[in-house]
Amino acid sequence: MEQDSRELDARYYMPAFSRTIKIVRGEGSRVWDDRGREYIDCVAGIAVCSTGHCHPKVVRAICDQARQLIHCSNLYYVPNQAELAERLVEITGLAKAFFSNSGAEANEGAIKLARIRTGRNKFVAFTHGFHGRTCGSLAITHKPAIREPFEPLSPPCTFVDYGDLDALAEAVDEDTAGVFVEPIQGEAGVLIPPDGFLQGIREICDDSGALMIVDEVQTGMGRTGRWFAFQHTGVTPDIVTIAKGLASGFPIGALVAREGLEFRKGEHGSTFAGGPVACAAALATIGVIEGVLPEVPRKGEIFMKGLAAHNPRGRGLMIGIPVGDRCPEVQQTCAENGVLVNCAADGNLRLIPPLVITDEEIETAVGVIDAALG
């Protein structure tokens, strides 16, 4: 069966991914492959499985809703949709939500909303930033290796160095619809900006009339110890985009915007976005995160202290370790010893485990990672 699966993949699936392990089961912060090997999962579907794998409350919510209604289209009021919008407004402190199927789609929606409400068409984003792989979200994603093969892209976007407020002030002008920023750059390897950076962006946007769009696709839903990483700064964005950890692995994304900033009838839409099952999964996920969120900073500190010899960067359960060219080797060694980790950009090891990971699992993972790093 194992060989057949890999042969079928090689023959019929486009080879866009590099992979060697086949995960077939998960529970909490642990997963098992098709050979029965067990791993502590410090990847969590790339910050997706916020409540762990197959959390009973999330599974129950999905199954209960699937027995009643799986899909009805946004031509009608959708079960769980308004309730989820209310919860996202509550935890973001903003005003109205709109749903999508992914983080890239959420950022596409933010691009459209910024353009139509400001009447402007240009954007500014940051070096090493990542906002998705659709053509619109790729236009505001800096990484040349994935952006340049698909140029020319739209909308027009200027990139400035992450953390450089002087360069940002120079780049933003009367044609700038919005500034896209990750409060911590995840795909880049968990890069944390200097103090005052988000506050400075807010001021520049206020002065220019551009919208401040905070991409919380990876940092959101409790990952950094607050519901959203921007909440560590006291800044209120105009738009926040969310996905990954929102529904514990069930595909959904969202954008949430401040009062007075919304799509009007016919300006945006989606067949599947905000469906009954996805919204049920997200509501259950929010309920679970509420219970574990106070423990996230303390759990992150266990990782940081245990790996202090390797100069980790982190906030909450989002940790990056500079490794360099050895990163793939370290990743493989960890897997061979029962811990899944991920190599992000530029040789940075990234740890983004489920928020429900236990202290014992953290200590075990730290021991394996420390040994692999040497």
MARDORO-788935 format. One record per atom (N, C-alpha, C): x, z, y; residue in one letter. Coordinates in steps of 0.1 Angstrom, whole numbers, plus 5000, padded with zeros to 4 digits. Layout:
N
XZYA;...
# end
This chain:
374
500850004988M;500050005000M;500950005013M;501950085012E;502850095024E;503549965027E;503949895016Q;504649765018Q;503649665023Q;502449665017D;501349565021D;501049585036D;500949705040S;500549735054S;501649675064S;502849695060R;503949645069R;504049495068R;503849435057E;503849295055E;502749225063E;501549285062L;500449235070L;500749245085L;501249355089D;501649375104D;502649265108D;503649245100A;504649145103A;504049005104A;503148975095R;502548845094R;501448815105R;500648915108Y;499448885115Y;499348955129Y;500249055132Y;500149125144Y;501349085153Y;501049055166M;502049005175M;503149115177M;504349085176P;505449185175P;505849245189P;504849305196A;505149355209A;505749495209A;505649565197F;506149705196F;507249715186F;508049815188S;509149855179S;508649985172S;508549975159R;508050095152R;508450095137R;508650215132T;509150235118T;508250325110T;507550425117I;506750525110I;505350485111I;504550515100K;503150495100K;502450625099K;501850675110I;501150795111I;499650775105I;499350865096V;497950845089V;497050965091V;497651085096R;496751205097R;497351295108R;496451365115G;496951465125G;496051585125G;496651695128E;495951825130E;496651905140E;496051945151G;496752025161G;497951955166G;499152015166S;500351955171S;501251895160S;500551875148R;501351815137R;500651685132R;501551595127V;501051475121V;501751445108V;501151355100W;501751325087W;501851175086W;502951125080D;503050975078D;502550935064D;502650815061D;502050755049D;502850795037D;503950865039R;504850915028R;504651065026R;503751125034G;503451265033G;504351355041G;505251295049R;506151375057R;505451435069R;505751555072E;505151625083E;506051635095E;505451615107Y;506251625119Y;505551715130Y;506251785138I;505751845150I;505751725161I;504651705167D;504451585175D;504651625190D;505851585195C;506151615209C;506051485217C;505251385212V;504951265219V;503451265222V;502651305213A;501151325215A;500551195220A;500851085213G;500350955217G;500750915231G;501850955236I;502350945250I;501451015259I;501451145258A;500651245267A;499151225266A;498651165255V;497251135253V;496551255246V;497051295235C;496351395226C;496551535232C;495951555244S;496151685251S;495651805244S;494551785236T;494051905228T;494551905214T;495551825211G;496051815198G;495351705190G;495751685178H;495051585170H;493751635164H;492751565166C;491451595159C;490951735161C;490951775174H;490451905177H;489051915173H;488652025166P;487252025160P;486152005171P;486352065183K;485352055193K;485151905198K;486351835199V;486251695203V;485651605192V;486151635180V;485551555168V;484051575167V;483551695169R;482151725168R;481451655179R;481951655191A;481251585203A;481151435200A;482251375195I;482251235192I;481251205181I;481251275170C;480351255159C;478851275163C;478651385170D;477251405174D;476651295183D;477551245193Q;477051145201Q;476951015194Q;477850985185A;477850855177A;476550845168A;476050965164R;474850965156R;473550925165R;473750945178Q;472550925186Q;472550785193Q;473750755199L;473850635207L;475350605209L;475850485205I;477250455207I;477450375220I;476450285223H;476650195235H;475250155240H;475150155253C;473950105259C;474150015272C;475350005276S;475749925288S;475449995301S;476149965311N;475950025324N;474749965332N;473949885325L;472649835330L;471649955331L;472050065323Y;471150175322Y;471950305325Y;471250415328Y;471850545329Y;472450575315Y;473750615315V;474450635302V;474550785299V;474250825287P;474350975284P;475851015286P;475951135292N;477251205294N;478051155306N;477651035312Q;478450975322Q;478451055335Q;477251085340A;477151155352A;477651295351A;477451355339E;477951495337E;479551495337E;480151385332L;481651375332L;482051355347L;481351265354A;481751245368A;481651375376A;480651455373E;480551585380E;481751675377E;482151675365R;483351765361R;484651715367R;484851585368L;486051525374L;486051555389L;484951545395V;484851575409V;485151725412V;484751815403E;485051955404E;486451985403E;487151925393I;488551955390I;489551885399I;489151775405T;489951705414T;489751755429T;488551795432G;488251835446G;487951715454G;487651595448L;487251475455L;485751455454L;485251335456A;483851325458A;483051235447A;483651125443K;482851035434K;483850975424K;483350945412A;484150895401A;483650755397A;484550675391F;484150555385F;485050535372F;484450495361F;485150495348F;485650355344F;486750365336S;487350245331S;487750275316S;488450175310N;488850195296N;490250235294N;491050245305S;492450275304S;493050315317S;494250355317G;494950385330G;495250265338G;495650155331A;495850035339A;494649985346A;493449995339E;492249955345E;491850045356E;492150175355A;491850265366A;492650225378A;493950185376N;494750145388N;494250015393N;493849925384E;493249795389E;492049825398E;491149925394G;490049965402G;490450025415G;491550105415A;492050155428A;492550055437A;493149945432I;493649835440I;492449765447I;491349745439K;490149675444K;489549765455K;489349895452L;488649975461L;489449985474L;490750005473A;491550005485A;491449885494A;491549765487R;491449645494R;490149625501R;489049645494I;487749615500I;487349715511I;487749845509R;487349935520R;488249935532R;489549895530T;490449895542T;490449755548T;490049645541G;490149515546G;491649465546G;492549535540R;493949495539R;494249455525R;495449395523N;495749335510N;497049365504N;497949445511K;499249475506K;499349615502K;500349645493F;500549775488F;502049815489F;502349945489V;503649995487V;503750085475V;504750075467A;504950155455A;506450195455A;506850255444F;508150315443F;509050265432F;510350255434T;511250215424T;511050315412T;511250255400H;511050325387H;509650365384H;508750325392G;507350365390G;506650275379G;505650335373F;504950255362F;503450285364F;502650175365H;501250185367H;500350105358H;501050035348G;500249955339G;500849815337G;500249745327R;500749615323R;499749505325R;498549525330T;497749415334T;498349355347T;497949235350C;498649165361C;498549235374C;497349295377G;497249375390G;498149495390G;498049575379S;498749705378S;500249675377S;500649555371L;502049525369L;502649485383L;501749435392A;502249395405A;502749515413A;502249635410I;502649755417I;503549845408I;503949785396T;504949855387T;506349795390T;507249885392H;508649845396H;509449785385H;509449835374K;510349805363K;510549645362K;511749595366P;511949455366P;511749385352P;512249455342A;512149385329A;510749355324A;509749435328I;508449405324I;507649335335I;508049335347R;507349275358R;507749125361R;509049105361E;509548975366E;509248855357E;509148875344P;508648755336P;507348705339P;506448785346F;505148745349F;504848715363F;505948715371E;505748675386E;505448525387E;504748485398P;504248565409P;503048645405P;502948765411L;501848855408L;501148895421L;499948935420S;499148985431S;498549115427S;498449205437P;498649195451P;500049205456P;500349165468P;501749175473P;502149325474P;503349355469C;503749495469C;505249505473C;505549605481T;506849635485T;507249765478T;508549765473F;508949885466F;510049955474F;509950085475V;510950165482V;511450275472V;512550335475D;513150435466D;512250555465D;512050605453Y;511250725451Y;511850845458Y;511150905466G;511651015474G;512050985488G;512150865491D;512650825505D;511550795514D;511250905522L;510150895532L;510450805544L;511650795548D;512050705559D;511850565555D;512250525543A;511950385538A;510450355537A;509750455533L;508250445531L;507650415545L;508050495555A;507450485568A;507750345574A;508950295570E;509250155575E;508550045568E;508150075555A;507549965548A;506049965550A;505350075553V;503950075555V;503650025569V;502649925570D;502249875583D;500749855583D;500349775593E;498849765595E;498249675585E;498949615576D;498449535565D;498449605552D;498949735552T;499049805539T;497749875536T;497249835524A;495949895520A;496150035514A;497250045506G;497450175500G;498950195495G;499250315493V;500550355487V;500250425474V;500850365463F;500750415450F;501950505446F;501650625441V;502750715437V;502350795425V;503350815416E;503250915406E;503851045411E;503051155410P;503651285415P;504851325407P;504951285395I;506151295387I;506251155379I;507351095379Q;507450965373Q;507750985358Q;506750955350G;506750975335G;507550875327G;507150755329E;507850645321E;509250635325E;509650675337A;510950665342A;511850775336A;511250875329G;511950975322G;511751115328G;510651135334V;510251265340V;511151295352V;510951215362L;511651225375L;510851295385L;511251415390I;510551495399I;510951475413I;510051445423P;510451405436P;510951535444P;511651515455P;512051625464P;510851695470P;511051825473D;509951905479D;509451835492D;508251835494G;507651775506G;507351625505G;507651565494F;507551415493F;506051375494F;505151435486L;503751405487L;503151435500L;503551545506Q;503051575519Q;503451475530Q;504751425528G;505151315537G;504451185535G;504051155523I;503251035520I;501951045527I;501351165525R;500051195532R;500051165547R;501051215553E;501251195568E;501351055571E;502250985564I;502450835567I;501150755565I;500350785555C;499150725552C;498150755563C;498050885567D;497150915578D;497450845591D;498750835594D;499150765606D;498850615606D;498950555594S;498850405593S;497450355589S;496650445584G;495350405579G;495350355565G;496550355558A;496650325544A;496150435535A;495650405523L;495150505514L;496250555506L;496250685503M;497150755494M;496550755480M;497150685471I;496650665457I;497550735448I;497150845442V;498050915433V;497750885418V;498650825411D;498550795397D;498850915389D;497750975383E;497851095375E;497551055360E;497750935357V;497450885343V;498250965333V;499550995335Q;500351075326Q;500451225330Q;500451255343T;500651385347T;499351475348T;498151405347G;496951475349G;496451545336G;495251605338M;494551675327M;495451795321M;496051865330G;496751995326G;498151975322G;498651855322R;500051835316R;501051915323R;500951935337T;502052005344T;501652155347T;500552205341G;500252335344G;499152355354G;498752255361R;497552245369R;496752135364R;495452125368W;494652005363W;495351875367W;495951875379F;496651755384F;497851795391F;498951715389A;500151745395A;500151755410A;499251675417F;499251675431F;498751815436F;498051895427Q;497552025431Q;498652125433Q;499952095428H;501052185431H;501452175446H;501052075453T;501552045466T;500652085478T;499352105475G;498452125486G;497952005492G;498351885488V;497951755494V;496651705487V;495751645494T;494551585489T;494651435490T;494751355479P;494851215480P;493551145484P;493551015487D;492350945489D;491750905475D;492550865466I;492150815453I;493150875442I;492550925431V;493350965420V;492950885408V;493950835400T;493650765388T;494050855376T;493150845365I;493250935354I;493050855341I;493750895330A;493450835317A;494050915306A;495050865299K;495750935288K;495051055283K;495351175289G;494851305283G;493351335285G;492651245291L;491251265295L;490251295283L;490551225272A;489551235261A;490251255247A;491451305247S;492051345235S;492351225226S;492451105231G;492750995223G;491650895223G;490450925227F;489350825228F;489550755241F;489550615240P;489950535252P;488950555264P;489550605275I;488750615287I;489750635299I;489450585310G;490150605323G;489150635334G;489650675345A;488750705356A;489550695369A;488850655380L;489350685393L;488350775401L;488950865408V;488050955416V;488550945431V;487550935440A;487950905454A;487251005463A;487751025475R;487251115485R;485951065490R;485251155497E;484051125504E;484051005512E;483050915511G;483050795519G;483850685514G;484450695503L;485350595497L;484750565483L;483950455482E;483350425469E;483050275468E;482850235455F;482350095453F;480850085456F;480449975463R;479049955465R;478449855454R;477249845454K;476549765443K;477149635442K;477649595429G;478149465426G;479649455429G;480349545434E;481749535438E;482649555426E;482149625416H;483049655404H;482149675392H;482649665380G;481849685369G;482649675356G;482049715345S;482749715332S;481649725321S;481849645310T;480949655299T;481049785292T;482249825288F;482349945279F;482750075287F;483150065299A;483650185306A;482650295308A;483050415305G;482150525307G;481050535297G;481350485284G;480350485274G;479950625269G;478850635262P;478350765258P;479350845249P;480050775240V;480950855231V;482250885238V;482750795247A;483950835254A;483750945264A;482550945270C;482251055280C;482051185272C;481451185261A;481251305253A;482651365249A;483551275244A;484851315241A;485651375253A;485451315264A;486151375276A;485551505280A;484251525280L;483651655283L;484151765274L;484251735261A;484751835252A;486151865254A;486951755258T;488351775261T;488551865273T;487851845283I;487951935295I;487652075291I;486652095283G;486252235279G;487452305271G;488152225263V;489252285255V;490452305265V;490752215274I;491852235283I;491652355292I;490452375296E;490152495304E;490652625297E;490552635284G;490952755277G;492452765276G;493152655275V;494652655272V;495452635285V;494852585296L;495652555308L;496452675313L;495952795313P;496852905319P;498152925311P;498152875299E;499352895291E;500452785292E;500052675298V;500952555299V;502252585306V;502252655318P;503552685324P;504452765315P;503952865309R;504752955300R;505352875288R;504552795282K;505052715271K;506152615276K;505952555288G;506952475293G;508252545295G;508152665299E;509352745302E;510152775289E;509452785277I;510152805265I;510952685261I;510352565264F;511152445262F;512352435271F;512152465284M;513152455294M;514352545291M;513952675288K;515052775285K;515752735272K;515052695262G;515652665249G;516652545250G;516352455259L;517152325261L;517952325274L;518152445279A;518852455292A;520252395292A;520852405281A;522252345280A;522352195282A;521152135282H;521051985283H;520451935296H;520452025306N;519951985319N;518551925319N;517551995314P;516251935314P;515551935327P;514651845330R;513851835341R;512451855336R;511651935343G;510251945338G;509352025347G;508052005344R;506952095350R;505952105339R;505652225335G;504652245325G;505152185312G;504252115305L;504652045292L;504951895294L;505751875304M;506251735307M;507751755310M;508551715301I;510051745302I;510851625299I;511851605307G;512751495305G;514251545303G;514951485295I;516351525293I;517251405293I;518251395302P;519151285303P;520051275291P;519951165284V;520751155271V;521651035272V;521250925279G;522050805280G;521850715267G;522950645264D;522850545253D;522550605240D;522750735238R;522550805225R;521050835223R;520150805232C;518750845231C;518050795219C;518250665215P;517550615202P;518050695190P;519350725190E;519950795179E;519350945178E;519251005190V;518751135190V;517251135186V;516451035190Q;515051025187Q;514951015171Q;515850935165Q;515750915151Q;516151035143Q;517151105148T;517651225142T;516551335142T;515851345153C;514751445155C;513651405145C;513351285144A;512251245134A;512651275120A;513951245116E;514351275103E;514351425100E;514251505110N;514251655109N;512851715113N;511851625113G;510451665114G;509951695128G;510551625139V;510051635152V;510051505159V;508851465164L;508751335171L;508951355186L;509951275191V;510151275205V;510251125210V;510351105222N;510250965228N;511350935237N;511950815236C;512950775246C;512150695257C;512150755269A;511650685281A;512750595287A;512550555299A;513550465306A;514850525308A;515850445309D;517250485313D;517850595305D;517550595292G;518150695283G;517750835285G;516450855289N;515850985291N;514951025279N;515251135273L;514451185262L;513151245269L;511951215264R;510751265270R;509951345260R;509551475264L;508751565256L;507451585263L;506351545256I;505051555262I;504051595251I;504251715245P;503451755234P;502051785237P;501151805227P;499851855230P;499851995237P;498952015246L;498852135253L;498552255245L;498152235232V;497752345223V;498952375214V;500152315216I;501252345208I;501552495208I;501952555197T;502152705196T;503552735199T;503752865202D;505152915205D;506052885193D;505552915182E;506352895170E;506752745168E;505852655170E;506152515170E;507152475180E;506952525192I;507952495203I;509352545199I;509452665193E;510752715189E;511452625179E;510552585169T;511052495159T;511552365164T;510752305173A;511052175179A;512352185188A;512452295195V;513652315203V;514852325195V;514852395183G;515952395175G;516352265170G;515452175166V;515752045161V;516351955172V;515651965184I;516151875195I;517551925199I;517752055200D;519052105204D;520152055195D;519852065182A;520852025172A;521151875173A;520051795175A;520251655176A;521051615188A;520851685199L;521651655211L;523051705210L;523351795200G;524751835198G;525251935208G;
# end
